[in-house]
Structures are given as C-alpha cells and as structure tokens.
Amino acid sequence: MKLLLGLLLTLSFNSMASKNASVASIDSQKSSFTWTGEKVTGKHYGKISTKDSQLVFDSGNIIGGKIVMDLASITVDDLDGEWKDKFLTHMKSEDFFNVEKFPEATLKVKSANAKVIKGDLTIKGKTHPVEIPYTKKGNTYTGTFKFDRTKFDMVYNSKSKFDIKKLGDKLVYDDVKVDFNITLK
C-alpha cells in the first residue's frame, strides 16, 4: 500500500519534478504532532498520530507531499480519569473534529523553501491554505504553526461566533497551536 501511495504521489508531482524526484515516508513512530487549545481559564493539549504520509523531494528540496493525521488517535494529555474521557469524547464530537464522519485531516504540501512549507490543510472537509515555518536537522523537520479552528467548522464557544458576555469563562480561543517533529524513514 505504501509503495502504491508513494508511486501515486510521485506521478502526481511528475509535472513539477525532474528525474531527481524521490518520495520519503514519514516515520509515524518517531514523529509527533502536539496540539494545544486555549480557553479563558487555561489550556488543554495532546497528540495526534500520522498515517500513510510522505514528502516528495527534488534535488533535496521539498516539492510536495501529503501528511495524513489520524483523528481517531487524538489524545488529551493534561487531564485524567473521567474529565479526560469527557473532554476526549467532546473533541471527537461534531462540536470539534467529528471523527466519526471525518476520521482524517490532511496537509497537502504544494511547495516549500528552506524555511516555510506552503500547503492546503483540510479538516472536516474544509480546505484552507497554510504556511508552516520549519527547521531541518538531518532527516528531521520541526516547527510550530497555528490554524483558526472556526475556518474548519469548529465554532464551539468561539468569541468570533458567540456573544462574549454570554460565554464568560467558557470562551475557547479560535487558534489551535500545533508543534511538530517529523522524522523521515
């Protein structure tokens, strides 16, 4: 399956790539994506795993690829017990990721330079452009980016969608921060 997906990615970028193009799979065991969401009274954080993800290179430079996030794998790492279970269930509900209907989020890499990856982020069937700053050391890429959750139909207790006075201390900020550490196989 991975070989077929790699071949399809290579073919899809064939018009952009020279004969030096290559595909590298992301090592999901060594890579991490950590999300942080903030609210008036604090923050929550956890991890999301990847699956079947590759980057396409030409002469050592990223020219494309696709990173697939397995939303069923989302964790909440700052809570325990009943509160953790309740919060995780809420994160997977229609208020946030609606994991039953949309089990994956994807980042389609369109281009990159030595400092920024440009691509399209798709969550809950909605796609928006993103620019993701990164640093590279060996075969590992690290960085942090933010996305506005309301653009992806996650409006639960958002100040941009509801009356702040009515939300009070239940207000959840719109930006979600993602720290990543991607290691290639």
N, CA, C and O of each residue as an XYZ file, in Angstrom:
740
protein
N       0.828     -1.197      0.000
C       0.000      0.000      0.000
C       0.870      1.258      0.000
O       0.623      2.192     -0.763
N       1.897      1.273      0.867
C       2.754      2.455      0.932
C       3.501      2.667     -0.375
O       3.685      3.801     -0.816
N       3.934      1.567     -0.997
C       4.620      1.677     -2.277
C       3.690      2.267     -3.328
O       4.101      3.124     -4.109
N       2.429      1.810     -3.352
C       1.450      2.323     -4.300
C       1.186      3.803     -4.048
O       1.139      4.595     -4.989
N       1.012      4.179     -2.778
C       0.781      5.584     -2.449
C       1.980      6.437     -2.841
O       1.812      7.537     -3.367
N       3.192      5.940     -2.590
C       4.394      6.663     -2.985
C       4.472      6.849     -4.487
O       4.838      7.921     -4.968
N       4.129      5.807     -5.228
C       4.129      5.883     -6.682
C       3.110      6.903     -7.169
O       3.399      7.699     -8.062
N       1.917      6.879     -6.581
C       0.883      7.845     -6.973
C       1.311      9.279     -6.670
O       1.081     10.179     -7.477
N       1.936      9.494     -5.505
C       2.432     10.831     -5.180
C       3.492     11.281     -6.174
O       3.482     12.425     -6.629
N       4.392     10.388     -6.501
C       5.435     10.729     -7.466
C       4.828     11.088     -8.812
O       5.225     12.076     -9.430
N       3.873     10.295     -9.267
C       3.218     10.581    -10.547
C       2.449     11.895    -10.502
O       2.449     12.643    -11.480
N       1.787     12.189     -9.370
C       1.000     13.418     -9.285
C       1.880     14.663     -9.301
O       1.429     15.737     -9.698
N       3.124     14.526     -8.875
C       4.032     15.663     -8.877
C       4.988     15.614    -10.069
O       5.921     16.413    -10.150
N       4.763     14.691    -10.981
C       5.640     14.486    -12.118
C       5.814     15.741    -12.958
O       6.904     16.001    -13.467
N       4.744     16.526    -13.107
C       4.849     17.735    -13.918
C       5.740     18.779    -13.260
O       6.298     19.634    -13.949
N       5.885     18.724    -11.918
C       6.716     19.686    -11.209
C       8.149     19.182    -11.043
O       9.083     19.976    -10.937
N       8.313     17.888    -11.023
C       9.579     17.308    -10.615
C      10.459     16.933    -11.799
O       9.977     16.667    -12.900
N      11.745     16.920    -11.544
C      12.688     16.441    -12.555
C      12.914     14.956    -12.342
O      12.244     14.328    -11.522
N      13.850     14.406    -13.075
C      14.153     12.984    -12.924
C      14.799     12.678    -11.570
O      14.970     11.509    -11.223
N      15.158     13.706    -10.804
C      15.765     13.513     -9.490
C      14.738     13.402     -8.371
O      15.118     13.309     -7.204
N      13.447     13.410     -8.694
C      12.406     13.367     -7.678
C      12.441     12.050     -6.912
O      12.721     10.988     -7.469
N      12.148     12.153     -5.619
C      12.070     10.963     -4.779
C      10.989     11.165     -3.733
O      10.605     12.295     -3.432
N      10.506     10.074     -3.189
C       9.468     10.100     -2.167
C      10.049      9.520     -0.890
O      10.692      8.470     -0.910
N       9.818     10.216      0.234
C      10.260      9.728      1.537
C       9.052      9.610      2.452
O       8.268     10.549      2.590
N       8.910      8.450      3.073
C       7.809      8.235      4.015
C       8.141      8.847      5.363
O       9.299      8.898      5.775
N       7.100      9.310      6.039
C       7.255      9.840      7.386
C       7.190      8.677      8.369
O       6.284      7.846      8.297
N       8.137      8.621      9.272
C       8.178      7.576     10.286
C       7.210      7.960     11.407
O       7.533      8.789     12.258
N       6.031      7.357     11.399
C       4.994      7.732     12.367
C       5.380      7.373     13.797
O       4.866      7.976     14.739
N       6.277      6.403     13.977
C       6.716      6.020     15.323
C       7.682      7.044     15.926
O       7.723      7.220     17.144
N       8.451      7.714     15.078
C       9.439      8.677     15.557
C       8.966     10.122     15.424
O       9.630     11.036     15.914
N       7.831     10.337     14.769
C       7.317     11.685     14.545
C       6.226     12.004     15.560
O       5.571     11.105     16.088
N       6.041     13.300     15.825
C       4.988     13.690     16.763
C       4.339     15.003     16.331
O       4.984     15.907     15.798
N       3.051     15.063     16.582
C       2.266     16.275     16.386
C       1.539     16.532     17.703
O       0.721     15.719     18.134
N       1.836     17.657     18.335
C       1.229     18.009     19.605
C       0.365     19.245     19.416
O       0.848     20.276     18.948
N      -0.915     19.149     19.778
C      -1.843     20.270     19.648
C      -2.024     20.925     21.011
O      -1.918     20.272     22.049
N      -2.302     22.229     20.990
C      -2.638     22.973     22.200
C      -3.799     23.895     21.881
O      -3.727     24.696     20.948
N      -4.861     23.783     22.652
C      -6.008     24.676     22.535
C      -6.154     25.441     23.836
O      -6.018     24.879     24.922
N      -6.433     26.736     23.711
C      -6.528     27.564     24.915
C      -7.926     28.110     25.103
O      -8.677     28.309     24.149
N      -8.252     28.344     26.362
C      -9.520     28.956     26.744
C      -9.219     30.006     27.797
O      -8.078     30.133     28.242
N     -10.225     30.754     28.195
C     -10.022     31.834     29.160
C      -9.404     31.302     30.455
O      -8.555     31.962     31.053
N      -9.818     30.140     30.878
C      -9.377     29.618     32.175
C      -8.178     28.668     32.104
O      -7.810     28.073     33.117
N      -7.568     28.515     30.934
C      -6.408     27.627     30.847
C      -6.209     27.074     29.454
O      -6.546     27.719     28.462
N      -5.656     25.865     29.387
C      -5.405     25.240     28.086
C      -5.456     23.727     28.235
O      -5.372     23.182     29.335
N      -5.596     23.068     27.086
C      -5.524     21.610     27.013
C      -4.565     21.256     25.883
O      -4.381     22.034     24.947
N      -3.962     20.086     25.978
C      -3.020     19.669     24.938
C      -2.997     18.146     24.835
O      -3.398     17.423     25.747
N      -2.509     17.698     23.683
C      -2.409     16.267     23.447
C      -1.678     16.006     22.137
O      -1.028     16.894     21.586
N      -1.794     14.790     21.655
C      -1.076     14.393     20.432
C      -2.038     13.834     19.393
O      -3.155     13.424     19.707
N      -1.571     13.829     18.147
C      -2.279     13.216     17.027
C      -1.238     12.453     16.215
O      -0.150     12.967     15.956
N      -1.569     11.234     15.817
C      -0.649     10.398     15.034
C      -0.872     10.604     13.540
O      -1.937     11.039     13.101
N       0.167     10.276     12.774
C       0.066     10.311     11.312
C      -0.075      8.890     10.780
O       0.206      7.911     11.471
N      -0.518      8.811      9.532
C      -0.529      7.527      8.838
C      -0.344      7.786      7.356
O      -0.769      8.820      6.840
N       0.295      6.840      6.667
C       0.490      6.898      5.215
C       0.873      8.293      4.718
O       0.224      8.839      3.826
N       1.914      8.857      5.291
C       2.326     10.217      4.941
C       3.693     10.214      4.275
O       4.599      9.495      4.696
N       3.831     11.020      3.236
C       5.093     11.119      2.505
C       5.369     12.570      2.113
O       4.463     13.400      2.029
N       6.637     12.840      1.880
C       7.063     14.103      1.286
C       7.771     13.775     -0.023
O       8.453     12.757     -0.132
N       7.603     14.643     -1.010
C       8.236     14.466     -2.309
C       9.370     15.480     -2.418
O       9.191     16.661     -2.123
N      10.529     15.009     -2.842
C      11.719     15.842     -2.940
C      12.228     15.880     -4.375
O      12.064     14.924     -5.132
N      12.843     16.995     -4.733
C      13.563     17.116     -5.996
C      14.886     17.786     -5.664
O      14.909     18.912     -5.168
N      15.969     17.110     -5.932
C      17.317     17.604     -5.619
C      17.442     18.016     -4.152
O      18.099     19.008     -3.835
N      16.810     17.253     -3.263
C      16.899     17.508     -1.829
C      15.923     18.523     -1.289
O      15.878     18.739     -0.078
N      15.128     19.163     -2.154
C      14.165     20.171     -1.720
C      12.747     19.607     -1.734
O      12.377     18.866     -2.644
N      11.950     19.963     -0.715
C      10.559     19.524     -0.666
C       9.793     20.207     -1.794
O       9.847     21.429     -1.938
N       9.084     19.420     -2.587
C       8.266     19.997     -3.661
C       6.801     19.580     -3.546
O       5.953     20.068     -4.293
N       6.507     18.690     -2.622
C       5.127     18.252     -2.469
C       5.024     17.184     -1.407
O       5.969     16.908     -0.668
N       3.841     16.592     -1.354
C       3.612     15.514     -0.413
C       2.260     15.628      0.246
O       1.466     16.522     -0.047
N       2.025     14.696      1.144
C       0.750     14.673      1.856
C       0.977     14.083      3.238
O       1.563     13.011      3.384
N       0.504     14.799      4.247
C       0.572     14.324      5.616
C      -0.856     14.047      6.058
O      -1.711     14.932      6.015
N      -1.110     12.813      6.483
C      -2.444     12.395      6.897
C      -2.457     12.223      8.414
O      -1.683     11.446      8.972
N      -3.346     12.960      9.065
C      -3.488     12.884     10.518
C      -4.640     11.945     10.847
O      -5.742     12.105     10.321
N      -4.396     10.973     11.708
C      -5.406     10.012     12.142
C      -6.137     10.604     13.350
O      -5.664     10.495     14.481
N      -7.294     11.229     13.106
C      -8.003     11.935     14.175
C      -8.542     11.007     15.259
O      -8.786     11.447     16.382
N      -8.731      9.732     14.936
C      -9.153      8.778     15.965
C      -8.057      8.591     17.017
O      -8.329      8.126     18.123
N      -6.816      8.957     16.668
C      -5.687      8.782     17.586
C      -5.505      9.960     18.544
O      -4.621      9.926     19.400
N      -6.321     10.989     18.409
C      -6.130     12.196     19.229
C      -6.146     11.857     20.717
O      -6.978     11.080     21.184
N      -5.215     12.454     21.445
C      -5.146     12.246     22.894
C      -5.314     13.570     23.608
O      -5.147     14.638     23.019
N      -5.644     13.485     24.875
C      -5.665     14.632     25.774
C      -4.706     14.273     26.900
O      -4.961     13.345     27.667
N      -3.606     15.009     26.997
C      -2.536     14.606     27.905
C      -2.470     15.392     29.210
O      -1.621     15.109     30.055
N      -3.358     16.383     29.390
C      -3.288     17.187     30.605
C      -4.409     16.860     31.600
O      -4.486     17.470     32.666
N      -5.270     15.905     31.258
C      -6.364     15.509     32.141
C      -6.261     14.024     32.452
O      -5.572     13.276     31.760
N      -6.958     13.610     33.505
C      -7.001     12.204     33.890
C      -8.436     11.776     34.169
O      -9.320     12.602     34.393
N      -8.640     10.477     34.150
C      -9.899      9.882     34.582
C     -11.122     10.340     33.814
O     -11.096     10.474     32.590
N     -12.200     10.579     34.557
C     -13.495     10.946     33.981
C     -13.424     12.221     33.151
O     -14.046     12.299     32.092
N     -12.667     13.233     33.619
C     -12.574     14.501     32.877
C     -11.854     14.310     31.549
O     -12.219     14.920     30.544
N     -10.840     13.470     31.549
C     -10.119     13.165     30.310
C     -11.052     12.491     29.311
O     -11.088     12.864     28.138
N     -11.807     11.495     29.777
C     -12.736     10.775     28.906
C     -13.802     11.707     28.336
O     -14.111     11.643     27.146
N     -14.363     12.567     29.176
C     -15.399     13.509     28.727
C     -14.838     14.488     27.692
O     -15.461     14.743     26.661
N     -13.661     15.026     27.983
C     -13.066     16.005     27.068
C     -12.713     15.356     25.730
O     -12.955     15.939     24.673
N     -12.149     14.166     25.775
C     -11.781     13.459     24.548
C     -13.026     13.135     23.717
O     -13.009     13.282     22.495
N     -14.078     12.706     24.356
C     -15.339     12.450     23.656
C     -15.851     13.727     23.001
O     -16.346     13.689     21.874
N     -15.738     14.858     23.696
C     -16.179     16.138     23.144
C     -15.313     16.551     21.953
O     -15.834     17.059     20.960
N     -14.002     16.340     22.040
C     -13.098     16.679     20.933
C     -13.431     15.875     19.668
O     -13.283     16.373     18.552
N     -13.876     14.641     19.852
C     -14.204     13.779     18.710
C     -15.631     14.001     18.196
O     -16.017     13.435     17.173
N     -16.413     14.823     18.903
C     -17.815     15.057     18.537
C     -17.935     16.092     17.417
O     -16.934     16.643     16.960
N     -19.163     16.347     16.983
C     -19.434     17.324     15.927
C     -19.013     18.739     16.322
O     -18.750     19.561     15.444
N     -18.941     19.044     17.618
C     -18.503     20.374     18.056
C     -17.070     20.678     17.629
O     -16.707     21.835     17.419
N     -16.266     19.631     17.505
C     -14.874     19.814     17.117
C     -14.567     18.995     15.860
O     -14.965     19.414     14.772
N     -13.893     17.871     15.950
C     -13.391     17.170     14.766
C     -14.393     16.248     14.066
O     -14.167     15.867     12.917
N     -15.479     15.888     14.721
C     -16.477     14.985     14.132
C     -15.781     13.759     13.513
O     -15.920     13.476     12.323
N     -15.044     13.059     14.346
C     -14.176     11.968     13.906
C     -14.942     10.843     13.220
O     -14.415     10.204     12.310
N     -16.162     10.597     13.641
C     -16.926      9.521     13.005
C     -17.137      9.803     11.516
O     -17.023      8.899     10.688
N     -17.443     11.049     11.179
C     -17.676     11.419      9.774
C     -16.377     11.782      9.048
O     -16.236     11.514      7.855
N     -15.429     12.393      9.769
C     -14.162     12.851      9.183
C     -12.996     12.272      9.980
O     -12.435     12.966     10.828
N     -12.620     11.024      9.731
C     -11.583     10.370     10.537
C     -10.156     10.861     10.279
O      -9.236     10.512     11.018
N      -9.974     11.671      9.230
C      -8.631     12.151      8.904
C      -8.640     13.652      8.636
O      -9.638     14.220      8.194
N      -7.509     14.267      8.915
C      -7.212     15.629      8.472
C      -5.967     15.496      7.604
O      -5.128     14.630      7.854
N      -5.838     16.343      6.593
C      -4.678     16.221      5.709
C      -4.014     17.571      5.474
O      -4.658     18.620      5.478
N      -2.729     17.505      5.273
C      -1.962     18.648      4.806
C      -1.380     18.248      3.462
O      -0.541     17.350      3.389
N      -1.817     18.906      2.406
C      -1.261     18.666      1.077
C      -0.189     19.727      0.860
O      -0.487     20.919      0.775
N       1.043     19.288      0.773
C       2.169     20.193      0.579
C       2.208     20.608     -0.887
O       2.265     19.765     -1.781
N       2.177     21.926     -1.123
C       2.193     22.428     -2.501
C       3.577     22.911     -2.916
O       3.979     22.758     -4.069
N       4.302     23.496     -1.962
C       5.652     23.976     -2.245
C       6.361     24.248     -0.926
O       5.750     24.245      0.143
N       7.656     24.482     -1.029
C       8.435     24.798      0.172
C       9.714     25.503     -0.245
O      10.211     25.342     -1.360
N      10.223     26.284      0.686
C      11.570     26.804      0.537
C      12.350     26.329      1.761
O      11.884     25.436      2.468
N      13.495     26.888      2.023
C      14.340     26.401      3.123
C      13.764     26.687      4.509
O      14.269     26.171      5.506
N      12.700     27.513      4.582
C      12.161     27.883      5.893
C      10.664     27.684      6.054
O      10.182     27.592      7.182
N       9.907     27.614      4.950
C       8.444     27.577      5.031
C       7.861     26.563      4.054
O       8.241     26.505      2.884
N       6.929     25.769      4.568
C       6.135     24.870      3.723
C       4.800     25.548      3.470
O       4.170     26.054      4.399
N       4.366     25.561      2.211
C       3.057     26.097      1.862
C       2.182     24.941      1.417
O       2.613     24.073      0.657
N       0.944     24.940      1.902
C       0.065     23.845      1.529
C      -1.371     24.143      1.854
O      -1.731     25.260      2.226
N      -2.186     23.119      1.707
C      -3.612     23.197      1.997
C      -3.936     22.242      3.130
O      -3.670     21.044      3.042
N      -4.515     22.787      4.202
C      -4.935     22.000      5.355
C      -6.421     21.699      5.210
O      -7.227     22.609      5.018
N      -6.782     20.420      5.302
C      -8.181     20.005      5.206
C      -8.597     19.332      6.503
O      -8.008     18.337      6.927
N      -9.631     19.901      7.124
C     -10.224     19.356      8.340
C     -11.734     19.432      8.156
O     -12.257     20.462      7.728
N     -12.430     18.361      8.471
C     -13.896     18.293      8.353
C     -14.379     18.664      6.950
O     -15.430     19.283      6.789
N     -13.599     18.277      5.940
C     -13.997     18.515      4.558
C     -13.801     19.942      4.081
O     -14.163     20.263      2.949
N     -13.239     20.803      4.911
C     -12.979     22.193      4.534
C     -11.479     22.387      4.370
O     -10.692     21.910      5.186
N     -11.086     23.092      3.307
C      -9.676     23.264      2.980
C      -9.302     24.741      2.979
O     -10.000     25.575      2.402
N      -8.185     25.044      3.638
C      -7.667     26.419      3.682
C      -6.143     26.376      3.558
O      -5.501     25.434      4.023
N      -5.568     27.411      2.923
C      -4.110     27.459      2.783
C      -3.427     27.733      4.125
O      -3.966     28.434      4.982
N      -2.238     27.168      4.285
C      -1.422     27.412      5.474
C       0.026     27.600      5.057
O       0.468     27.088      4.029
N       0.746     28.340      5.872
C       2.196     28.474      5.729
C       2.802     28.010      7.041
O       2.431     28.483      8.115
N       3.735     27.083      6.939
C       4.270     26.430      8.126
C       5.781     26.611      8.176
O       6.505     26.009      7.384
N       6.261     27.437      9.104
C       7.711     27.587      9.244
C       8.317     26.314      9.855
O       7.698     25.653     10.688
N       9.522     25.994      9.427
C      10.173     24.785      9.939
C      11.682     24.958      9.940
O      12.234     25.852      9.299
N      12.328     24.066     10.684
C      13.781     23.943     10.633
C      14.093     22.472     10.343
O      13.314     21.580     10.679
N      15.226     22.244      9.723
C      15.621     20.889      9.331
C      16.968     20.563      9.961
O      17.901     21.367      9.948
N      17.037     19.351     10.516
C      18.303     18.850     11.038
C      18.371     17.374     10.666
O      17.634     16.554     11.212
N      19.256     17.044      9.738
C      19.332     15.671      9.235
C      18.049     15.319      8.500
O      17.651     16.012      7.564
N      17.401     14.235      8.929
C      16.143     13.847      8.285
C      14.929     14.191      9.160
O      13.873     13.567      9.051
N      15.102     15.198     10.032
C      14.029     15.620     10.936
C      13.666     17.081     10.694
O      14.532     17.944     10.549
N      12.364     17.329     10.656
C      11.806     18.666     10.447
C      10.979     19.027     11.677
O      10.122     18.253     12.103
N      11.241     20.217     12.251
C      10.499     20.650     13.430
C       9.935     22.048     13.206
O      10.449     22.821     12.398
N       8.872     22.353     13.933
C       8.288     23.677     13.833
C       6.979     23.784     14.593
O       6.531     22.845     15.251
N       6.385     24.960     14.479
C       5.111     25.270     15.127
C       4.285     26.099     14.171
O       4.802     26.996     13.504
N       2.996     25.798     14.104
C       2.085     26.645     13.351
C       0.749     26.689     14.057
O       0.467     25.868     14.930
N      -0.075     27.654     13.676
C      -1.414     27.800     14.241
C      -2.431     27.782     13.116
O      -2.146     28.195     11.992
N      -3.620     27.298     13.434
C      -4.729     27.402     12.496
C      -5.968     27.867     13.253
O      -6.125     27.589     14.442
N      -6.838     28.574     12.554
C      -8.082     29.077     13.116
C      -9.129     27.977     12.992
O      -9.577     27.667     11.888
N      -9.513     27.396     14.099
C     -10.438     26.260     14.102
C     -11.800     26.615     13.521
O     -12.484     25.745     12.983
N     -12.211     27.896     13.619
C     -13.537     28.273     13.131
C     -13.637     28.182     11.611
O     -14.736     28.037     11.074
N     -12.500     28.267     10.907
C     -12.500     28.106      9.450
C     -12.831     26.673      9.042
O     -13.170     26.407      7.889
N     -12.728     25.754     10.002
C     -12.974     24.338      9.749
C     -14.240     23.860     10.474
O     -14.366     22.686     10.825
N     -15.162     24.786     10.686
C     -16.466     24.476     11.285
C     -16.361     23.932     12.705
O     -17.146     23.076     13.112
N     -15.376     24.439     13.460
C     -15.268     24.104     14.880
C     -15.493     25.404     15.650
O     -14.542     26.090     16.026
N     -16.753     25.727     15.876
C     -17.102     27.036     16.432
C     -17.526     26.985     17.893
O     -17.960     27.999     18.439
N     -17.412     25.842     18.530
C     -17.840     25.688     19.920
C     -17.229     26.782     20.806
O     -16.008     26.908     20.899
N     -18.090     27.566     21.451
C     -17.717     28.631     22.394
C     -16.661     29.599     21.851
O     -15.790     30.059     22.589
N     -16.749     29.899     20.564
C     -15.824     30.826     19.916
C     -16.282     32.265     20.109
O     -17.468     32.565     19.969
N     -15.349     33.154     20.429
C     -15.700     34.567     20.584
C     -16.086     35.194     19.250
O     -16.802     36.196     19.222
N     -15.620     34.616     18.143
C     -15.965     35.171     16.835
C     -17.351     34.719     16.374
O     -17.868     35.239     15.385
N     -17.955     33.766     17.069
C     -19.264     33.247     16.667
C     -20.364     33.466     17.708
O     -21.549     33.391     17.385
N     -19.972     33.739     18.957
C     -20.959     33.879     20.022
C     -20.693     35.143     20.831
O     -19.600     35.707     20.773
N     -21.686     35.581     21.577
C     -21.586     36.766     22.432
C     -20.628     36.474     23.593
O     -20.871     35.585     24.409
N     -19.546     37.235     23.648
C     -18.516     37.022     24.672
C     -19.113     37.139     26.072
O     -18.730     36.386     26.968
N     -20.038     38.066     26.272
C     -20.635     38.257     27.600
C     -21.384     37.006     28.039
O     -21.384     36.669     29.223
N     -22.015     36.320     27.109
C     -22.752     35.098     27.466
C     -21.804     33.924     27.690
O     -22.101     33.031     28.484
N     -20.674     33.917     27.002
C     -19.722     32.820     27.157
C     -18.981     32.894     28.486
O     -18.716     31.868     29.113
N     -18.648     34.112     28.914
C     -17.922     34.275     30.169
C     -16.659     33.447     30.210
O     -15.836     33.520     29.298
N     -16.495     32.643     31.277
C     -15.278     31.849     31.418
C     -15.319     30.540     30.618
O     -14.450     29.684     30.782
N     -16.320     30.389     29.761
C     -16.425     29.206     28.887
C     -15.835     29.482     27.494
O     -15.836     28.601     26.634
N     -15.334     30.699     27.275
C     -14.774     31.098     25.979
C     -13.568     30.227     25.618
O     -12.669     30.019     26.434
N     -13.567     29.720     24.376
C     -12.446     28.941     23.844
C     -11.849     29.757     22.697
O     -12.566     30.158     21.780
N     -10.542     30.002     22.748
C      -9.892     30.792     21.705
C      -9.911     30.043     20.372
O      -9.940     28.814     20.331
N      -9.895     30.813     19.289
C     -10.040     30.245     17.952
C      -8.778     29.558     17.441
O      -8.878     28.565     16.721
N      -7.604     30.054     17.789
C      -6.361     29.484     17.271
C      -5.972     28.208     18.011
O      -6.025     28.139     19.239
N      -5.584     27.210     17.240
C      -5.043     25.967     17.776
C      -3.581     25.912     17.345
O      -3.259     26.092     16.171
N      -2.704     25.662     18.312
C      -1.271     25.591     18.019
C      -0.886     24.132     17.805
O      -1.342     23.248     18.529
N      -0.040     23.889     16.801
C       0.465     22.547     16.532
C       1.996     22.605     16.492
O       2.582     23.313     15.674
N       2.622     21.854     17.382
C       4.078     21.676     17.373
C       4.345     20.330     16.700
O       3.681     19.337     16.998
N       5.315     20.304     15.797
C       5.586     19.043     15.116
C       7.066     18.731     15.073
O       7.928     19.609     15.114
N       7.318     17.436     14.987
C       8.653     16.879     14.859
C       8.497     15.712     13.899
O       8.077     14.628     14.304
N       8.834     15.923     12.624
C       8.660     14.924     11.577
C      10.008     14.296     11.265
O      10.968     14.989     10.929
N      10.068     12.977     11.379
C      11.283     12.238     11.028
C      10.973     11.359      9.820
O       9.975     10.639      9.802
N      11.825     11.425      8.832
C      11.653     10.618      7.619
C      12.340      9.273      7.793
O      13.343      9.156      8.497
N      11.780      8.254      7.136
C      12.376      6.908      7.167
C      13.592      6.874      6.283
O      14.242      5.835      6.167
